[in-house]
């Protein structure tokens, strides 16, 4: 049964606004309410169509009155901040993420019309450490539990959602653990990092990165809102790229630094509002993270249109390269060719030397033994 009245939090951001616009364009949905603390930017506002914008703070219990008065039956929670800079500091970020989610869930628990809840979560709940498995499934947990930041908030939020599900078992709950978003329109931690002309990396590390194109993220959110899937699902594209490959393909310049220098650098870039190198982000850039997407394809019923490499390439069309990626690739291939030919030449010389090594005469050996 399709939803009749949908409430979407976080509509002032690109993805939340795009979801509200897609739902508002569906004639089978009677009303779409978009909630945020600040009005959407003009370009987002133009896309919202018949979405009814409600300026409200989910940390305020008044959000319950909004849900009850409109008779909301489906709630999509997307107002979760991933950076302290985007929410006014770490304290405000935690209040928005954790306290805001608690208030929203309390409101949903009290309103009997609510029958579906969709949570935009993150694969960051699995953490990032050198002890991680090659691929995380939905049944796995972090080998090293995140100690703070966005990942810790997301773990707490998922715990509150599970408690809500036990209190309201008749409500279908879908938890979407997204990998890193990328695309020409979305603004994320990773896109900000890869836009830097010179990209600092930790010396000796080359993380595997799994991405998700913004169009696939939007399609999954629409299907989760209007469909019947209940449970937890990893959402990511097929394939991975190494961080060094991503930097090279976007025409950026990698700057390997000792690991000890990355922490102070992160603090400087946060203070200068260049990009956010939080400790959890640094661990991800060191060790990477890859999730299994079988549930997404077989149970949820969606196969991403873009692979990780294709999503990166689509984003790359909006980035002016610092150096020509083709030139970098040619240099790397040339170096590999030189190394390969040198190794082959050394091997050939060794084989020739082995064949020319003088052998003692049989009689001489026999004479030694007889002596």
Beta strands, then each sheet from edge to edge (+ up, - down):
strand 1: 5-9
strand 2: 31-36
strand 3: 52-55
strand 4: 74-77
strand 5: 116-122
strand 6: 172-178
strand 7: 180-182
strand 8: 198-202
strand 9: 208-209
strand 10: 211-213
strand 11: 231-235
strand 12: 241-242
strand 13: 253-257
strand 14: 288-289
sheet 1: 3+ 2+ 1+ 4+ 5+ 6+ 11+
sheet 2: 7+ 10+
sheet 3: 8+ 13+
sheet 4: 12+ 9- 14-
end
